Amino acid sequence: MALIFQETVTDSQVVVLDWISLKVEASIYLNDTQLTKVSFAPNDKNQLVTTGVNHWRFWKMQESTLKILNKLVFN
């Protein structure tokens, strides 16, 4: 499984792709977010974390989408 991440100046899109079948497993579009890193959890391939400028979120892949598990907001 691979993770593809596209970023513009203020918006980001995270796409999880099964690179064997080339099927999109899940995706999410984040408005006004500058991501710097996306990582899978080492013990669960269905969980990932996104981090960036004032952004740190935990996600779970469910039903072909990413559902938020936890959101931390920095001021």
Secondary structure, 3 states (H helix, E strand, C coil): CEEEEEECCCCEEEEEEECCCCEEEEEEEECCCCEEEEEEECCEEEEEEEEECCEEEEEEEECCEEEEEEEECCC
